[in-house]
Amino acid sequence: MSIPVDAVPVGALEDLTPGEGRTYVVDGKQLAVFLLGDGTVRAMDAVCPHKGGPLADGQIDGSVVVCPLHQYTFSLDDGSCPSGIGSVRTYPATVVDGKVTVQL
């Protein structure tokens, strides 16, 4: 599998725990990367637009992550939040040769 030109390796897949997130800093931007139970990875902005909660520390519930500060939910697919506080940007993420890459 070839890596897209704008994809950035952020870390080793083995550094992630299924069902949990981890924050990486890429070009000064904080990204939350999640390893899902099915082995896929997802990436989104790491900061909740409401009060700056650390989304990588949130619980995954199906296809959403729950902000640990005030329980707002954000779609892992498109970053939307049904409560209307604002959305976060999501980024295509994949695993190539054991490395997690995020397309910026």
LOSEMI-359719 format. One record per residue: x, y, z of N, C-alpha, C in turn. Coordinates in nm, 3 decimals, padded with zeros to 5 digits. Last residue first. Layout:
! LOSEMI-359719
SITE      n_xx      n_yy      n_zz     ca_xx     ca_yy     ca_zz      c_xx      c_yy      c_zz
SITE         X         Y         Z         X         Y         Z         X         Y         Z
...
***
This chain:
! LOSEMI-359719
SITE      n_xx      n_yy      n_zz     ca_xx     ca_yy     ca_zz      c_xx      c_yy      c_zz
SITE   -00.322    01.480    00.617   -00.359    01.616    00.658   -00.420    01.697    00.547
SITE   -00.358    01.157    00.709   -00.357    01.242    00.590   -00.408    01.379    00.628
SITE   -00.152    00.970    00.914   -00.269    01.057    00.908   -00.252    01.149    00.789
SITE   -00.050    00.641    00.994   -00.032    00.763    00.916   -00.164    00.838    00.911
SITE    00.111    00.420    01.203   -00.014    00.492    01.181    00.020    00.619    01.104
SITE    00.298    00.138    01.098    00.298    00.280    01.137    00.162    00.340    01.108
SITE    00.297   -00.114    00.988    00.299   -00.102    01.134    00.302    00.040    01.186
SITE    00.274   -00.059    00.710    00.395   -00.123    00.765    00.407   -00.101    00.916
SITE    00.030    00.164    00.775    00.119    00.120    00.669    00.247    00.067    00.733
SITE   -00.296    00.239    00.851   -00.176    00.175    00.902   -00.097    00.123    00.783
SITE   -00.463    00.559    00.841   -00.442    00.421    00.799   -00.316    00.368    00.865
SITE   -00.701    00.820    00.823   -00.590    00.755    00.892   -00.583    00.610    00.847
SITE   -00.828    01.134    00.734   -00.810    00.995    00.695   -00.686    00.938    00.764
SITE   -00.961    01.330    00.997   -00.854    01.311    00.900   -00.848    01.164    00.861
SITE   -01.203    01.574    01.103   -01.149    01.438    01.101   -01.048    01.428    00.987
SITE   -01.261    01.853    01.310   -01.219    01.802    01.181   -01.167    01.660    01.197
SITE   -01.556    01.884    01.505   -01.411    01.879    01.494   -01.377    01.821    01.358
SITE   -01.831    02.116    01.546   -01.773    01.988    01.510   -01.621    01.998    01.517
SITE   -02.055    02.257    01.787   -01.951    02.267    01.686   -01.893    02.130    01.659
SITE   -02.268    02.215    01.944   -02.162    02.302    01.998   -02.050    02.327    01.898
SITE   -02.479    02.046    01.868   -02.467    02.177    01.806   -02.359    02.268    01.862
SITE   -02.518    01.787    01.941   -02.568    01.889    02.033   -02.552    02.031    01.979
SITE   -02.396    01.616    01.757   -02.540    01.642    01.746   -02.593    01.750    01.838
SITE   -02.110    01.687    01.589   -02.160    01.678    01.726   -02.308    01.712    01.722
SITE   -01.885    01.536    01.350   -02.004    01.613    01.387   -02.044    01.586    01.532
SITE   -01.674    01.388    01.253   -01.647    01.490    01.353   -01.767    01.570    01.399
SITE   -01.714    01.170    01.085   -01.712    01.303    01.025   -01.691    01.419    01.124
SITE   -01.652    00.932    01.235   -01.652    00.933    01.089   -01.639    01.072    01.030
SITE   -01.680    00.966    01.500   -01.547    00.927    01.455   -01.537    00.931    01.303
SITE   -01.871    01.232    01.622   -01.865    01.120    01.530   -01.720    01.092    01.491
SITE   -01.881    01.313    01.959   -01.831    01.351    01.828   -01.818    01.226    01.743
SITE   -02.070    01.427    02.240   -02.024    01.319    02.154   -01.985    01.373    02.016
SITE   -02.006    01.561    02.563   -02.050    01.583    02.426   -01.993    01.472    02.339
SITE   -01.926    01.537    02.834   -01.996    01.427    02.768   -02.059    01.461    02.632
SITE   -01.752    01.717    02.947   -01.896    01.747    02.955   -01.982    01.650    02.875
SITE   -01.492    01.586    02.955   -01.529    01.698    03.043   -01.680    01.714    03.059
SITE   -01.444    01.382    02.772   -01.441    01.350    02.914   -01.485    01.464    03.006
SITE   -01.652    01.330    02.492   -01.558    01.421    02.557   -01.562    01.395    02.708
SITE   -01.671    01.027    02.332   -01.740    01.111    02.429   -01.636    01.198    02.499
SITE   -01.686    00.935    01.995   -01.603    00.951    02.113   -01.674    01.052    02.202
SITE   -01.879    00.692    01.806   -01.851    00.827    01.857   -01.749    00.820    01.970
SITE   -01.970    00.445    01.733   -01.903    00.524    01.629   -01.876    00.667    01.674
SITE   -01.942    00.303    02.039   -01.986    00.274    01.902   -01.904    00.354    01.802
SITE   -01.778    00.507    02.217   -01.908    00.443    02.232   -01.964    00.421    02.092
SITE   -01.481    00.568    02.382   -01.541    00.536    02.253   -01.670    00.461    02.280
SITE   -01.411    00.833    02.606   -01.455    00.695    02.586   -01.511    00.681    02.445
SITE   -01.125    01.057    02.584   -01.267    01.023    02.589   -01.293    00.876    02.566
SITE   -00.872    01.137    02.544   -00.900    01.075    02.674   -01.045    01.031    02.686
SITE   -00.883    01.267    02.306   -00.812    01.139    02.308   -00.835    01.066    02.439
SITE   -01.003    01.513    02.373   -01.084    01.408    02.313   -01.014    01.272    02.312
SITE   -00.985    01.714    02.632   -00.893    01.628    02.557   -00.967    01.507    02.498
SITE   -01.175    02.022    02.605   -01.153    01.888    02.660   -01.063    01.803    02.572
SITE   -01.242    02.286    02.546   -01.105    02.241    02.527   -01.074    02.104    02.584
SITE   -01.509    02.338    02.565   -01.423    02.392    02.671   -01.280    02.337    02.663
SITE   -01.598    02.292    02.280   -01.678    02.349    02.389   -01.590    02.415    02.494
SITE   -01.436    02.162    02.097   -01.463    02.304    02.076   -01.542    02.370    02.189
SITE   -01.180    01.949    02.219   -01.324    01.973    02.210   -01.349    02.123    02.192
SITE   -00.897    01.852    02.043   -00.950    01.946    02.142   -01.099    01.970    02.116
SITE   -00.787    01.703    01.840   -00.781    01.648    01.975   -00.848    01.734    02.081
SITE   -00.932    01.622    01.528   -00.875    01.724    01.615   -00.887    01.675    01.759
SITE   -00.882    01.269    01.451   -00.961    01.392    01.454   -00.885    01.497    01.535
SITE   -00.873    00.941    01.313   -00.803    01.058    01.361   -00.894    01.180    01.352
SITE   -00.873    00.585    01.350   -00.943    00.709    01.316   -00.864    00.824    01.376
SITE   -00.808    00.252    01.237   -00.768    00.371    01.311   -00.847    00.490    01.261
SITE   -00.923   -00.087    01.287   -00.907    00.035    01.208   -00.865    00.150    01.298
SITE   -00.971   -00.300    01.455   -00.836   -00.284    01.403   -00.816   -00.162    01.317
SITE   -01.212   -00.312    01.579   -01.201   -00.388    01.454   -01.064   -00.373    01.389
SITE   -01.186   -00.136    01.793   -01.185   -00.279    01.820   -01.171   -00.365    01.696
SITE   -00.968    00.134    01.691   -01.098    00.074    01.719   -01.085   -00.077    01.736
SITE   -00.757    00.367    01.804   -00.755    00.232    01.748   -00.886    00.166    01.789
SITE   -00.734    00.713    01.735   -00.803    00.605    01.804   -00.784    00.473    01.730
SITE   -00.581    01.019    01.793   -00.583    00.899    01.708   -00.639    00.785    01.792
SITE   -00.607    01.360    01.782   -00.644    01.243    01.860   -00.654    01.126    01.763
SITE   -00.364    01.611    01.736   -00.454    01.515    01.674   -00.481    01.401    01.772
SITE   -00.270    01.944    01.745   -00.296    01.825    01.824   -00.400    01.739    01.755
SITE   -00.023    02.101    01.550   -00.166    02.071    01.565   -00.181    01.942    01.645
SITE    00.243    02.135    01.488    00.185    02.223    01.588    00.037    02.199    01.615
SITE    00.287    01.919    01.310    00.296    02.058    01.262    00.226    02.155    01.357
SITE    00.127    01.720    01.530    00.178    01.722    01.393    00.172    01.865    01.344
SITE    00.114    01.536    01.817    00.127    01.673    01.766    00.195    01.666    01.630
SITE   -00.128    01.307    01.940   -00.002    01.331    01.870   -00.002    01.476    01.825
SITE   -00.295    01.124    02.188   -00.273    01.253    02.124   -00.134    01.258    02.063
SITE   -00.502    00.840    02.167   -00.372    00.895    02.202   -00.355    01.025    02.125
SITE   -00.772    00.629    02.288   -00.709    00.728    02.202   -00.574    00.771    02.253
SITE   -00.907    00.291    02.282   -00.857    00.411    02.348   -00.792    00.504    02.246
SITE   -00.969    00.058    02.152   -01.075    00.123    02.228   -01.032    00.250    02.300
SITE   -00.647   -00.087    02.175   -00.781   -00.090    02.117   -00.885   -00.027    02.210
SITE   -00.378    00.134    02.211   -00.457    00.031    02.277   -00.596    00.031    02.216
SITE   -00.072    00.202    02.037   -00.214    00.228    02.061   -00.280    00.107    02.127
SITE    00.179    00.120    01.975    00.167    00.219    02.083    00.021    00.249    02.119
SITE    00.159   -00.037    01.750    00.173   -00.105    01.879    00.166   -00.010    01.999
SITE    00.170    00.146    01.544    00.041    00.089    01.578    00.048    00.024    01.716
SITE    00.381    00.428    01.601    00.365    00.285    01.577    00.228    00.237    01.621
SITE    00.304    00.752    01.455    00.355    00.662    01.556    00.331    00.517    01.517
SITE    00.255    00.914    01.237    00.247    00.974    01.371    00.302    00.883    01.480
SITE    00.339    01.006    00.907    00.342    00.901    01.009    00.342    00.965    01.148
SITE    00.118    01.179    00.701    00.228    01.195    00.795    00.227    01.077    00.892
SITE    00.027    01.241    00.366    00.013    01.159    00.486    00.139    01.170    00.571
SITE    00.038    01.362    00.119    00.013    01.448    00.235   -00.008    01.370    00.364
SITE    00.080    01.141   -00.054    00.183    01.245   -00.041    00.163    01.330    00.085
SITE   -00.018    00.821    00.081   -00.048    00.946    00.010    00.058    01.053    00.041
SITE    00.173    00.527    00.050    00.132    00.633    00.141    00.101    00.759    00.060
SITE    00.064    00.217   -00.090    00.145    00.338   -00.095    00.085    00.444   -00.002
SITE    00.085   -00.118    00.000    00.000    00.000    00.000    00.089    00.124    00.000
***
